[in-house]
Amino acid sequence: MGRREAGGGGTVTTLSSKAIKAVRKPHCCEQCNTMIQAGEPAHYDFGIWDGYAFSTWVHPECRAAAHEYATLNDLWFEDYPWFQHMDDSEHEHHGWLLEKHPVVAQRLRIPSKAKQSKAAEL
């Protein structure tokens, strides 16, 4: 269990954070908004944010990408990267995901650089 001060004066208490080898039922990944199918690995978090309970399920690859991106850009607490809600014009993370985490980029349906170039030619 961990308790941390969040930016803006709030607090976060993580009550449970664990890697799951194989989920028993499908869950929606909070990072990429695609399904984690029964039998697939996932990461589960449960805690309290400013007095409200939260739980998240994410693909291990999506969690790793978000954590790496947060570390590189010092984006924590309310600034933490939730890729499905981020606008590339503001964060410019599409190219980084394509290069560093192509599985996550594919789940987010980010077109490859080749597809982007081909679309620009039309």
C-alpha positions as a printed Julia matrix, in Angstrom:
122×3 Matrix{Float64}:
   0.0     0.0     0.0
   1.34    3.43   -0.88
   0.14    6.93   -0.08
   1.41    9.91   -2.04
   0.55   13.57   -2.31
  -0.85   14.34   -5.73
  -0.32   17.63   -7.48
  -3.02   20.12   -6.56
  -3.08   18.98   -2.93
  -4.94   15.67   -3.38
  -3.79   12.29   -2.19
  -3.51    8.9    -3.83
  -3.58    5.69   -1.82
  -2.85    2.54   -3.81
  -4.39   -0.38   -1.95
  -3.57   -3.07   -4.48
  -1.27   -3.19   -7.49
  -0.57   -6.53   -9.06
   0.39   -8.31  -12.24
  -2.17  -10.9   -13.3
  -0.83  -13.84  -15.34
  -4.2   -14.56  -16.95
  -7.47  -12.68  -16.38
 -10.57  -14.81  -15.83
 -12.9   -12.53  -17.77
 -12.46   -9.75  -20.34
 -11.61   -6.22  -19.19
 -11.13   -2.99  -21.13
  -7.58   -1.6   -21.04
  -7.64    1.92  -19.61
  -4.64    2.9   -21.76
  -5.57    1.75  -25.25
  -9.33    1.16  -24.91
  -9.11   -2.36  -26.38
 -10.15   -5.56  -24.68
  -7.9    -7.68  -22.5
  -9.3   -11.1   -23.34
  -9.8   -13.93  -20.86
  -6.52  -15.81  -20.51
  -4.33  -12.79  -21.36
  -2.0   -11.11  -18.86
  -2.92   -7.73  -17.34
  -2.02   -5.33  -14.56
  -4.63   -4.35  -11.97
  -4.59   -1.34   -9.64
  -7.11   -0.41   -6.97
  -6.94    2.59   -4.69
  -8.34    5.89   -3.47
  -7.82    9.19   -5.34
  -9.01   12.29   -3.47
 -11.47   10.18   -1.51
 -12.87    8.29   -4.52
 -12.22    4.61   -5.18
 -10.67    3.68   -8.52
  -9.63    0.51  -10.27
  -7.82    0.07  -13.57
  -6.97   -2.85  -15.8
  -4.22   -2.39  -18.39
  -2.2    -4.54  -20.78
   1.34   -5.04  -19.43
   2.76   -3.43  -22.61
   0.48   -0.4   -22.25
   1.45    0.0   -18.6
   5.16   -0.17  -19.48
   4.75    2.42  -22.25
   2.79    4.82  -20.04
   5.27    4.51  -17.19
   8.24    5.08  -19.51
   6.52    8.1   -21.12
   5.63    9.53  -17.69
   9.21    9.1   -16.51
  10.69   10.74  -19.62
   8.32   13.71  -19.44
   7.77   13.99  -15.66
   4.02   13.4   -16.03
   2.66   12.09  -12.75
  -0.66   12.11  -10.88
  -3.23   14.16  -12.8
  -0.72   14.61  -15.65
  -0.15   10.84  -16.02
  -0.43    9.76  -19.67
  -3.66    7.91  -20.5
  -2.92    7.35  -24.18
  -6.52    6.82  -25.31
  -7.35   10.38  -24.14
  -4.22   12.17  -25.36
  -4.09   14.44  -28.39
  -0.91   14.02  -30.45
  -0.91   17.72  -31.42
  -0.4    18.55  -27.74
   1.85   15.7   -26.61
   3.53   14.49  -29.84
   3.62   10.93  -28.52
   2.56    9.04  -31.67
   6.04    8.93  -33.18
   7.53    7.89  -29.85
   5.0     5.07  -29.46
   5.56    3.9   -33.05
   9.31    3.71  -32.42
   9.48    2.48  -28.82
   6.18    0.6   -28.26
   4.75   -0.52  -31.63
   2.31   -2.99  -30.03
   0.69   -0.14  -28.08
   0.7     2.1   -31.17
  -1.09   -0.63  -33.1
  -3.73   -1.02  -30.37
  -4.29    2.75  -30.48
  -4.6     2.54  -34.28
  -1.78    5.01  -34.84
  -0.89    4.79  -38.53
   2.68    3.84  -39.34
   4.97    6.49  -40.81
   4.69    4.75  -44.2
   0.88    5.01  -44.1
   1.12    8.64  -42.99
   3.45    9.45  -45.92
   1.19    7.65  -48.4
  -1.87    9.55  -47.12
   0.01   12.85  -47.42
   0.82   12.1   -51.08
  -2.88   11.72  -51.94
